[in-house]
């Protein structure tokens, strides 16, 4: 079943209107016809099982047949990912989205080999957001995780202050017992930040 995302204002009581680039994709690439069934998700959460009704040049309307229950993780996972070499970030984002991450924050740490200037970083984030959207559609997510702008480690720590739980998997940590206790205490609705270093890991001072 094909999957599309819309803004909340496009969702009515009984009908959803798809606009923008997806209209051309539905009409001219997929060549869909009235009566075909599709899955539509709000970008702010919410899944709708729908039937295509009208296919106009500017929009596609779909009748809501059923609203599906929330399938997202009970806690919101924010992945703080140290910039890896090459194109590895694309695979990391794809898999993180498929596994249920709520957002991904690319982070420049001391051992990062990759160094991005502002222009390159902005282009990368646009590309990574496209990958996140594609992965969200493929895995039937109810929302598209946000890929944040590239942050320094200091900026990432400041951003993480608003989260309920912060975790850094680290080879010099005490062991799994304490980690399991922390994980077991995470409650539905809480936000969880997980920091993952680049290939060389974190500096001890970090």
N, C-alpha and C positions, 0 to 999 in steps of 0.2 A: 504494500500500500504506500502511495506517495505521501510525503510529509512536508508541510509548509508552515512557516512562522508568520504571524501578523502582529501588529500593534494592538494594544487593548481596545483602542477606539474603533477598530474595524470589526469588533465582535458585537453583534446585536443580540436581542432576546432569542431569536429563532434562526438568524442568518449571519453568516460571516462573509465579508467582502475582501477578497484578495486583490492587492494592487501592486504596482511597481514591476520589477523585472520578472517576478514569478508569473505574471499574466502571459507574457510572451512564451515563457518556458512551458506553461500548461497548454496553451493554444497551438503553438507552432512546433515545439520540440516533442512533447509527450502526446500531442494531438488527442487530448482528452475530450470526452463527449458528455453531455448532460446525462446524469444517472450514475456516473462512476463515483466510487467512494474514495475519500481521502482523509488523512489525519491532519488537523490544523492545531497548532499550539500558539498560545499567546506568548510574547517575548517576556512577559512578567509572570508566567506560570499559568497553567490550565490547558488541558487537552480536550479536543472535540473531534468526535467521529462524525463526518459530514458526507453529504451527497452533492455533487456538482449540479447546479441548476442552470445558471446562465454563463455564457462565455462571450464577453464583449471586448472590444479593442482596449478599453481602459481598465476593465476590472473583470473578475470572475466571482460570481456569488455562489455560495454553498449553504445548503440547509443543514442546521445542526440536528443530528439524529440522536446523539448521546454525548453527555459530558463524562469523560473518564476520570477515575480517581487519581490522585497525586501519586506518582511513582518515584518522586525524587527522594534522595537520602534524607533521613530525619535531621541530620546535622549538616550545616553548610561548610563544605571543605574548601579552603583557600590554599592553593598550592603555590608556595614561594620557590621558584625554580632558578637555581644558579645557571647562568648562560652556558650551554654546552658547546662543543665544537661543531662545525659544519651545519648540517640541516637537522640535527638530532632533536632540536626544539619542536619541530613540526610533528614528529612522531610522539614526543612526550605529551604535547597538547592534545593530539588526537586520542591517545589512550586515556589521558586524564579525564577528558570530556566523556568518553565512553564509559568510564568507571564511576562517573557521577560527581566530579569536581564542580564546585559552584563558580570558581574563578581561578585564573592562573596569573601570577605576578612574576614576570621575568626580573631576575635580580643580578646585578653585577657584584660579584664577590672578589676577594683578593686573588683567588686562584683561577679566575676565569681567563681563558686564553683569548676568547672573543671580546673585542672592545668595539662598541658601536657609537658613532657620533649621533647627534640628535636626528639628522635627516635619515640615516640608515635605520635607526631604531624605529622611527615612525613608520617607515615602509614595512619593516619586519612585523610590527604590531598589526598593521592592516592585513598582511598575509596570514598571520597567525589567527586573527579573528575569523577570517574566511574558513580556515581549517576547522576552527571550533564550531562554526555554524554547520559545516558539512558533517562533522562527526555527531553533532547533536541530532541532526535529521536522521542520520544512519542508525543511531542507537535509540531513536524514539524518545529523546529527552523532552521534558515539558518546557524547558527554557534553554536559551543559548548562553553558555557561560561567558563571562566577560574576560577578555585578555587585556590586562592593564598595561599602561606604558612601562617601559623599562625603568626600574628603580635602582638606586644605589642600596647597599646593604643597610645604611643608616636610615634611608627613606622607608625601606621595607619594614624595619623594626618599628618605626613610628606608625606606619599603617597598621601593623599587627596589634598595636595597643588597644584598638577597638574590639578585638576578637576575644572570645571567652576562654579559649584554650590555645596554647602555643606549643608546638612540638618540633624538636630538631633531632632526627635520627643521627647519632654520632658514635663513631667507633670507640671513643674513650668514655662513653657514658657508663653508668653504674651497672646496667644490665636490663633484662626484659621484665623482671618482677615489677619494678616501679612503673615501667611503661604500660604494662597490662593494667595496673591499678588506675592509672590516669585515663586510659581508654575506656575502662569499665564505668568510669564516673561521668563520661560525656552524656549529656541529656539531649533529647529531641529539641530542636529549635536553637541549639547553641551553634556558635561559629567556631571553626577549628582552623588554625593556620599551621601548615606543615612546611618546614624549611628543608629543601633538598639542595645540597651543594653541587658544584660542577664536577667534572671528572676527577679533579684532585682533592675534592672534599673541602671542608672549611678549615681556615686557619684557626689555631687554638684560641687566639684572642677573640675571634668572631664567636 
